[in-house]
C-alpha cells in the first residue's frame, strides 16, 4: 500500500474528485473503471498536495538514480502549472540544491512578435531538462515535448508523470482489443524509444492497493479485473 507522500497524494486525488470510479470511455475506446484528471487539482490545498508529490518523487529519483537537471519543463497546457508549482516546492524542500532551479514551457503556436519563439521561461540550450506532465496516454505529447527541447539545444534527462496506468497499448492493426495482445504500456514504449527514465507518483497498482480502504467492493473488483485484462508489468 502507498505510504508517505504517495498515500497523501492518493487521498487528495480521491477527496478532490481528481480520481473517480465508475465507467469512463478512454480515447482508446476502452471502458475504464477509473478516471484520473490532473486538471481538477485547481484548489489551493489540492495543488499543494500535487506539488509536494511531484517534488518528493523527483527527490526520491535523485537519491535512488542520481537524477539531476537544470530546468523543469511543462508541456502546454496542463504541464505549465505543474512545472511552476514543482519548481516552487523543490526550492522549499531543498533550497540548497534547488533554490536556483528554473522552469520553462512551450507555446502551442510560436510567437512572431516581441521576444518571439515557442518557449517561455528559461532558455533550454545546453541545459539538462526534466519534463513533468499529468499522464502518458499514447505518448504523442511527450514525443513532441522531447523534440521541441532537443531543437532548442536542451538534453532531456527524464520524465515525471502523476499516474502510470500500466496498461497495454491498444492494437493498431485492427485486431480485437481483448487484452491478449503482446504490447508494452505507453510509458514502457517511451522508455525503450528514448532510453529515458520515466517516473510516476502513482501507478495502477498503488490505486488498487489503496482503494480497498475507501472504495466499494464492486469498484475494487472491476478495477482488479481491468488490471488483469489490460495490465503490464513494465
C-alpha positions as CSV (number, residue, x, y, z in Angstrom):
1,X,0.0,0.0,0.0
2,X,1.2,3.5,-0.8
3,X,2.7,5.3,2.1
4,X,4.0,8.8,2.9
5,X,3.6,11.4,0.1
6,X,2.1,8.7,-2.2
7,X,-0.7,8.0,0.3
8,X,-1.3,11.7,0.8
9,X,-1.5,12.3,-2.9
10,X,-3.9,9.4,-3.4
11,X,-6.1,10.7,-0.6
12,X,-6.1,14.2,-2.1
13,X,-6.9,12.8,-5.5
14,X,-9.9,11.0,-4.2
15,X,-11.2,13.6,-1.9
16,X,-10.8,16.3,-4.6
17,X,-12.6,14.3,-7.2
18,X,-9.5,14.0,-9.3
19,X,-9.6,10.2,-9.2
20,X,-13.1,8.9,-9.9
21,X,-14.6,5.4,-10.1
22,X,-17.4,4.3,-12.3
23,X,-17.4,3.7,-16.1
24,X,-15.4,6.0,-18.3
25,X,-14.6,5.7,-22.0
26,X,-11.0,6.5,-22.8
27,X,-9.5,7.8,-26.0
28,X,-8.7,4.2,-26.8
29,X,-12.4,3.4,-26.6
30,X,-11.8,1.1,-23.6
31,X,-14.3,1.2,-20.8
32,X,-12.2,2.1,-17.7
33,X,-13.5,1.6,-14.2
34,X,-11.5,4.7,-13.0
35,X,-10.5,8.1,-14.4
36,X,-7.8,10.5,-13.3
37,X,-7.8,14.1,-14.4
38,X,-4.9,16.2,-13.0
39,X,-6.7,19.3,-14.4
40,X,-9.0,19.0,-11.4
41,X,-6.2,19.9,-9.0
42,X,-7.2,23.6,-9.2
43,X,-7.9,24.2,-5.5
44,X,-5.1,25.5,-3.3
45,X,-4.9,22.6,-0.9
46,X,-5.0,20.1,-3.7
47,X,-2.4,22.0,-5.7
48,X,-0.2,21.8,-2.6
49,X,-0.6,18.1,-2.4
50,X,0.2,17.8,-6.1
51,X,3.3,19.9,-6.0
52,X,4.6,18.1,-2.9
53,X,4.1,14.7,-4.6
54,X,6.0,15.8,-7.7
55,X,8.8,17.3,-5.7
56,X,9.1,14.2,-3.4
57,X,9.1,11.9,-6.4
58,X,11.9,13.9,-8.1
59,X,13.9,13.9,-4.9
60,X,13.4,10.2,-4.5
61,X,14.6,9.7,-8.1
62,X,17.6,11.9,-7.4
63,X,18.5,9.8,-4.3
64,X,18.0,6.5,-6.0
65,X,19.2,7.1,-9.5
66,X,21.1,10.4,-9.4
67,X,18.5,12.3,-11.4
68,X,19.9,15.8,-11.9
69,X,18.6,18.7,-14.1
70,X,18.7,22.4,-14.6
71,X,15.2,23.1,-15.9
72,X,11.7,21.7,-15.2
73,X,9.7,21.7,-18.5
74,X,5.9,21.6,-18.6
75,X,4.3,20.9,-22.0
76,X,1.3,23.1,-22.7
77,X,-1.2,23.2,-21.4
78,X,-1.6,21.0,-18.3
79,X,2.1,20.8,-17.8
80,X,2.5,24.6,-17.4
81,X,1.2,24.9,-13.8
82,X,2.8,21.5,-12.9
83,X,6.3,22.9,-13.9
84,X,5.8,26.1,-11.9
85,X,4.4,24.6,-8.7
86,X,7.0,21.8,-8.8
87,X,9.9,24.2,-9.0
88,X,8.5,26.2,-6.2
89,X,8.1,23.1,-4.0
90,X,11.5,21.8,-4.8
91,X,13.1,25.1,-3.7
92,X,11.0,25.0,-0.5
93,X,12.0,21.4,0.4
94,X,15.7,21.7,-0.6
95,X,16.8,25.3,-1.1
96,X,20.5,24.5,-1.2
97,X,20.0,22.1,-4.1
98,X,17.0,23.6,-5.9
99,X,17.0,27.3,-4.9
100,X,18.1,28.3,-8.4
101,X,16.4,25.6,-10.5
102,X,14.3,27.1,-13.4
103,X,11.2,26.3,-15.3
104,X,10.1,26.6,-18.9
105,X,7.1,25.7,-21.0
106,X,6.1,25.8,-24.7
107,X,3.5,27.7,-26.6
108,X,1.1,25.8,-28.8
109,X,1.9,28.3,-31.6
110,X,5.2,30.2,-31.9
111,X,5.0,33.9,-31.1
112,X,6.0,36.1,-34.1
113,X,6.4,39.4,-32.2
114,X,8.1,40.7,-29.1
115,X,10.6,38.1,-27.8
116,X,9.2,35.6,-30.3
117,X,9.8,31.9,-30.2
118,X,7.9,28.9,-28.9
119,X,9.5,28.5,-25.4
120,X,8.6,30.6,-22.4
121,X,10.8,30.8,-19.3
122,X,14.4,29.5,-19.0
123,X,16.4,29.1,-22.2
124,X,17.0,25.4,-22.8
125,X,20.2,25.4,-24.9
126,X,22.9,23.5,-23.1
127,X,20.6,22.6,-20.2
128,X,19.5,19.3,-18.7
129,X,15.7,19.3,-18.8
130,X,13.2,17.3,-16.8
131,X,9.7,17.0,-18.3
132,X,6.7,17.0,-16.0
133,X,3.2,16.2,-17.1
134,X,0.0,14.6,-15.9
135,X,-0.3,11.2,-17.6
136,X,1.0,9.4,-20.7
137,X,-1.7,8.0,-22.9
138,X,-0.4,7.3,-26.4
139,X,2.8,9.3,-25.7
140,X,2.3,11.8,-28.6
141,X,2.6,14.9,-26.4
142,X,5.8,13.6,-24.7
143,X,7.4,12.9,-28.1
144,X,6.6,16.4,-29.2
145,X,8.0,17.9,-26.0
146,X,11.2,15.9,-26.3
147,X,11.5,17.0,-30.0
148,X,11.0,20.7,-29.0
149,X,13.5,20.6,-26.2
150,X,16.1,19.0,-28.5
151,X,15.5,21.6,-31.2
152,X,16.2,24.3,-28.6
153,X,19.5,22.6,-27.7
154,X,18.4,21.0,-24.4
155,X,19.0,17.5,-23.2
156,X,16.0,15.6,-21.8
157,X,17.2,13.7,-18.7
158,X,13.8,12.2,-17.6
159,X,10.0,12.5,-17.4
160,X,7.8,12.6,-14.3
161,X,4.1,12.0,-14.5
162,X,1.3,11.8,-11.9
163,X,-0.1,8.4,-12.9
164,X,1.2,5.4,-14.7
165,X,-1.9,3.4,-15.8
166,X,0.4,0.4,-16.5
167,X,-1.9,-0.9,-19.3
168,X,-1.1,-2.3,-22.7
169,X,-1.3,0.0,-25.7
170,X,-4.3,-0.9,-27.9
171,X,-3.7,-2.8,-31.1
172,X,-3.2,-0.6,-34.3
173,X,-3.7,-3.4,-36.8
174,X,-7.5,-3.7,-36.4
175,X,-7.2,-6.7,-34.1
176,X,-9.7,-7.0,-31.2
177,X,-8.7,-5.1,-28.2
178,X,-9.3,-8.0,-25.8
179,X,-6.2,-7.8,-23.7
180,X,-4.5,-10.8,-25.3
181,X,-2.1,-8.7,-27.4
182,X,1.6,-8.7,-26.5
183,X,2.2,-5.0,-26.2
184,X,4.0,-2.6,-23.8
185,X,2.4,0.2,-21.9
186,X,2.7,3.8,-23.3
187,X,5.4,4.5,-20.7
188,X,7.2,1.3,-21.4
189,X,7.3,2.1,-25.1
190,X,8.7,5.6,-24.5
191,X,11.3,4.2,-22.2
192,X,12.5,1.9,-24.9
193,X,12.2,4.5,-27.6
194,X,14.2,7.3,-25.9
195,X,16.2,5.5,-23.3
196,X,14.9,7.9,-20.7
197,X,13.9,7.2,-17.1
198,X,10.2,7.8,-16.6
199,X,8.9,8.2,-13.0
200,X,5.3,8.2,-11.8
201,X,3.9,9.4,-8.5
202,X,1.3,6.7,-8.5
203,X,0.7,3.5,-10.6
204,X,-2.4,1.5,-11.1
205,X,-1.0,-0.9,-8.5
206,X,-0.9,1.9,-5.9
207,X,-4.6,2.7,-6.8
208,X,-5.8,-0.9,-6.5
209,X,-4.0,-1.3,-3.2
210,X,-5.1,2.0,-1.7
211,X,-8.7,2.0,-2.9
212,X,-9.5,-1.1,-0.7
213,X,-9.7,1.3,2.2
214,X,-12.3,3.6,0.8
215,X,-13.9,2.2,-2.4
216,X,-16.8,-0.1,-2.8
217,X,-16.2,-3.8,-3.3
218,X,-17.7,-3.5,-6.8
219,X,-15.3,-0.7,-7.7
220,X,-12.3,-2.7,-6.3
221,X,-13.4,-5.9,-8.2
222,X,-13.9,-4.0,-11.5
223,X,-10.6,-2.2,-11.2
224,X,-8.8,-5.5,-10.4
225,X,-10.4,-7.2,-13.4
226,X,-9.4,-4.3,-15.7
227,X,-5.8,-4.6,-14.4
228,X,-5.9,-8.4,-15.0
229,X,-7.1,-7.8,-18.6
230,X,-5.0,-4.9,-19.8
231,X,-2.2,-4.5,-17.2
232,X,1.5,-4.8,-17.9
233,X,4.5,-5.2,-15.6
234,X,6.8,-2.6,-17.2
